[in-house]
Amino acid sequence: MKAYWLTNVTLDSGYVHEDGRLEGTETALYDIRIKDGVIEELQVAQSMPLKTDLPVQDAKRLLALPPFKEMHNHLDKTYLGLPWKSCTPVPNLTERLKLEAAELAELARTGQHRAEHMLQLLLQGGATHVRTHVNIDPYIGLKNLEEIQKALDSFGGKMTHEIVAFPQHGLLRTNSTGLMRQAMKAGASIVGGLDPGGIDRNIEASLYEMMNLAAEFEADIDIHLHDPGHLGFYTIKKLVSLIEEAGWKNRAAISHAFALGDVSVEETLEMADEMASLGIAIMSTVPINRVMPPIDVLHEKGVHVALGCDGFYDSWSPFGTGDMLEKAGRLAERYKWKDEYALSQSLQFITGGIRTLDRNGNRLWPKVGDAASMVLVEASCSAEAVARRSRRAAVISDGSLIFGGLSRETELTYN
């Protein structure tokens, strides 16, 4: 890739303090020299035109934010690209799984088509990475995995990805260990799991099976845990002990983990310390219809928390936008993070932990040597972008424009 200058880029540059209080965010215009997908130089923009022999692209004062990461999605489930269809009501999770199983074979035929529609939606919202769970079950074998791999390949150079082999209908319940093993050999990179108590009805055996698969393939773990209360909390305790025993530090994530919001504060604090020491992450969708783990407490204790949109426009939910900035805004609303500092810092939950500024107002991102990947938005600073879900004008990945254009009039549309 040839080198070029991206000029007139607005960056967070510090905080404004008045009467001892943090009242706002300072920003400044920068010119950024990019070569081979990497930031090679950052300099404060001058009033005079830049003197250079390199191509110049004017960002027109758009604010740059770190690229977003969608860390919990189900590309194989979406109805995007198909005619509108709402959800069929069911009384419980087991019945929902039965309903899903009945349509798997039909949906598998359009897997790539539907997934590509979802990927485009995520991308235009600013996500350049997706972690997708893919059903691995006896109903359609590896068909979903094959379709999703084709879709992800078609977005090569635009989005990076991780694929979780996900036993949606129960690892033990559907005797899917052999299929999971095939999926890992076929390109899945993370071993998934699902409600060892509520679905598999054998917590210890289900967790052991999942951990054994992870050890066999030297793979990370991401387990969906919806089970509430002390059932879910016991499952987390057992999983933590297995992770410690196996030495799987910094290699496991628990998606949803609703039980952490059901038990006492003392139990949650103690568990947060253990999770932080083992590098166990929490993947949350910031639900509005149920108790969720106390993300504020977990974060303060050093637990890595990331957000995702989960399944939407599918048999599980007709709602959603695929907009990670909206997720960050919802999280801020949920915890009443209304001040300048809290709003700007909430970005880290959708960027893989990257922040633009530290508490003292020192710029953390971007720096020379960073990948030239960013989301250009119509906002004065990152706090405004989160609070107002500011319009994405363009997305750049490794120096290449992959969505939109560098104009404040660019509309963000949803397919």
N, C-alpha and C positions, 0 to 999 in steps of 0.2 A: 504494500500500500504506500502511495506517495505521501510525503509530508504536506501539511497545510496548516493554516492558522484559522482558529475559530475565535472571532473577535467579538467584543462587546457582550461578554457573558457576565451576568450578575451572579455574584457569589456572596453567601453569608461571610462576613469578615469580623464580627465581634458583637458584643452586647452593649446597649445603651443603658446607663445607670443614672437615676435621678433620685436625690435625697436618700441614697443608700439602697434604692430598690432597682431591680432589673426591669426596665420599662419597654425595651424594644430591641430590635436587631439592626446592627449596622451592616450595610452591604457595600460592595464596590464593584466596579466594572473591570474585568480582566480580559486579556488576550491570551489564548491558550494555543501553544504549538503542539501539534499532534503528528506523530510519525509511527507507522506500523502498529496502529491501534493503541499507542501508549502516549501519555502526556509527557512531553519532553521539556516544556518550558511554560511557566506562568508569569505574566507580567501585568502590572496595572495598566489599564488602557489609557492611552493618551488622547488629547483633543484633536491632534493632527492624525491624518491617515497613517496606518502602519506602513513602514518602508520595508518591503520584502519582495523577493523573487518568487516566493511560494504562493500557491493559490490561497485566496482569502474567502472565508464564509462568515458573513455577518449574522450573529445571533440576535441582534436587535434588542438587546437588553433583557432578553428572557432569563429567568432564574434557573440555574442548574442545580439539580438534586441528584444524589446517588441513585443508580438504577435500582428498581424494586425487585424483590424476590417473592414469588408466590409459592409458599411452602406447604400447602395442603390442598391438592386439587384431585379431581377424578376425571381426567380427559375422556375416559371410555364411557362415561355415563351420560354425558350431556345430550340434550335434544337439539342443540344449536345446529342450524342447517337443515332441520326438518320442520314440517308444519307445526304450528302451535299445539301444545298439549299440556294441560294442567295435571296436577297430581290426583291420584285416586286415594281417598282416605282409608287408613288402616288403623287398627287399635294398638298395635305394638311393633317393636322392631322385627320380631320373628315373621309377622305377616308382611311387613315391608320387604323383607328378604325374599319371601315366596313370590311376591308380585314382581320383584326385580328379576328373579330367576326365569319367570315365564316369558320375559321379553328379551333376554340376553341374546339368543340366537338371531333374532330379527335385527336387533341393534348392531350386532357385530358386523353385519354386511356393510354398514355405513360408517364404521369406526374411524377410518382415516379422515373422511369428509367432515364428520362432526367435530373431531378433535382439532382439525385445522381451523375451524371456525372459532373454537374456544381459544386456541393459541393466539389468533389474531386479536381477539378481544382483550386478552391479557396483555399482549404486547402494546397495543395502542393506549393502554392505561399506564404504561411505564415499566412493566415487568420484563426483564431480560433473562430471568431464570424461573423454572417451574419444577417443583417436586410433585410428580403425579403418582397416585396410587392406581394400580391396574388390577382388576379382578382376575384372580387365578382360581378357577373352580372347575368341577367336573361337568358343568353344563356346556361350556364351550372351550374348555382346555386353554390353549395359549392364543386363541384367535384374537382376543382383545389386545394382548401384548404385541402381536404382530402388526395390528392396525395402528396402534399408538406409536410404535417405533417408526413406521412409515411417515406418520404425521410429524413427529419430532425431527426426523431427517429432513423433511421439507422446510423446516425452519432453521436448519443449520446455518451458522454465521449470524443468526439473529438472536436466538435464545439458547442458553445452556439448560441442561435438564438432569434430573435424577428420576429413576423409575423404581417404585416400590412394588414388589410382588405382594399382592394384598389378598389374603384369603377371606374375602368379604362374607362368605357363607359359613365361616368357621373352619379353622385348621383341622381340628379333630372331628367336628360335626360332619364334615364332608370328606374326611379322610384325604386331605389334599397335600400331604407332605411330598408325595412323589411328584405331583404337578408343580409344587413350589420349587422343588429341586430342578426340574426342567426349565422353569422360568428363569432361575438364577443363571443357569448355563446358557440361556438364550439371550441374555442381555440385561435383565433386571439387576440393579445394583444394591438394593436395600431389601432386607427381609421385613415383611409386615406381619401384623397380628391383629386379632380382634377379640375383645371381651372374653377372656378365658373363663370367666365365671358365667356371665349371662348368656353367652352363645355356646361355648364349648362345654360348659358345665363341669370343667375339671381344671381349676386354676393352675395347679402345679404341673400337670402333664402338658397342658397347652404351652405354658411358658418355657418348660424344658425343651419342647419340640422346636419352638421358635429360636431359642438360644442355640440349640444344636445346629440348626440350619445356618445361623449367623456365623458360628465357629467354622462350619464346614466350608463356607464360601468367603470367609474373612470379610464379612459384610456388616454394615451398620444395621440398626433396628429402628423401626418406627411403628409403634403399636397404637391402634385406635382403642381407646378405653372410654366407653360411654357409661359403664356400670357405675351407679351412684353410691353415695354413702360409704358405709364400712365395707361393703363388698368390693367396691372399686378401690378403696384405700388399702385394704388388705392386699389386693392384687398389685398395687404400686409398691408396697413394702416388700412383697415377695420378689418382684422384678428387680428392685434395687439391690436386694441381697444377691440375686443371681448375677447381676452385672458386676457387682464388686467381686464376687467369687471368680468370675470368668476374666476379670481384668479388662472389661469392655468400657473403659473410661473414655468419655468424649465420643461415644459411638452409638448412643441411644437417644431416642425421642419418644415422648408420649403425646399422642394427639388427643385433644379434648380434655382428658383428665378431669372430668367434672367433679369427681369425688373430692378433689382437693378444696373445692368450695363448699362441700357438705359437712366436713368434720370440723372439730374445734380449731380455733386459731392456734392453740398450743401444738396440736398435732401437725397442722400445716407448716408451722415455723420449723419444727423439728425435721419434718420431711424435706423442706426446702433446703436446709443445711446439708442433708445427705445427698440430695440431688445435685446441688451445686458442687460438692466435693467430687462427684463422679462424672460431672459434665453431662448430666441428663437434661435434655432440652424439653420444652413444652411447645407444642404447636397448637395454636388456638384460632378459632374462627370468629371470636368475639360474638357469641350468640346473644340475641336479645330476648329469647323466650325461655331461658332456664338459667340456673345457677352455673357459674363458670369458675375456674380456678382463680384465685386472687393474684392476677398478673402483677399488680403493683408490689405486693409482698414478695412474690417469687423473684422479680427483677431486683429488688433491693437486696435480696439474699444472694444474688449472683447467679441465679438460674437463667440460662439463655432462653428467651421467649421469642418465637417467630409467629407470624400470622399467615393465614391462607383463607381462600374463599370457600374451600370444601366443594361439595357438589351443589350445583344450582342449574336452573333450566333443565331439570331431569326428573326422574320419577320420585326423587326425594324432596325437591323444592323447586317451585316456579320462580323464586325470587333471587335477585343478585345482579351484579353489574360486572364482576371481574376486575373491579377497580381497587387496587391495593391501597391507594391514597385514601379512599373512602374507609377502608378497614382501619387505618391509622387514626383517622378522624373519629370513627366510632369508638375506638379504644379510649381516645382522649375524652370523649363525651362521657363514657361509662365511668371513668375515674375522676371526672371534673378537673382535668388538666387544662385549665383555661388561661393560665399565664404564659407569657412569651417563652420562658425557658422550657416549661413542660411541653408545650406544643411543639417546639423545634426538636426537642429530644425524643419525642414519640416516633419520629421518622425511623429510628434505629430498629423498630420492630418489623419494618418491611424492607430493610436494606441489608439484612444479615449482620446487624450490629453497627453499621457505619453511621457516624454522626458528622454533621458539618462543623460543629463547634463543641469545644469542651465547656465545662462549667465556667471557666474563667474567660471564655470568649476567644480562645485561641482556635484558629482554623485547623480542623482535622482532615477535612476533605474539601476539594481535591488537592493532591500533592503531586509533584514531579515523580514519575515512575508508576503512578496509578494507571490502570486501564482507562482508556478514553471512552468510558461508558457513562452516560448521564441521561437524565430526563429533563427536558427544557419546558418550563411551565410559566404561565402568565400570573406571576405573583411577585410581591416585593421582597419576600423573605420566606424561609421554610415554615415559620410559624403560621403565616397566612395561608400557605399552600395546604397545610394540614387542616386548618380550621375551615377553610372555604372549598376544599377539594378542587383546587385550582385546575383550570383547563391545561391539559397536556398539549403543547404545540408540536413537539418533536421528541423522538427517542433516538439516541445514538448508542451503538454497541461497538466497542473496540474501534472507535473512530469512524464507523460507517453509519450514515443516516438510515435507519430501518423503519421509521414511521414518521409521517407528518412532514412539515416544512418549517423553516425558520421564519415564521411570521406570527405576529400576535393575533392575527385574524383566523388562524387555523382552528377549525372546529374538531372536537373530539366526538366521534360518532360511534354508536354501538351497532354491530351487525345483528 
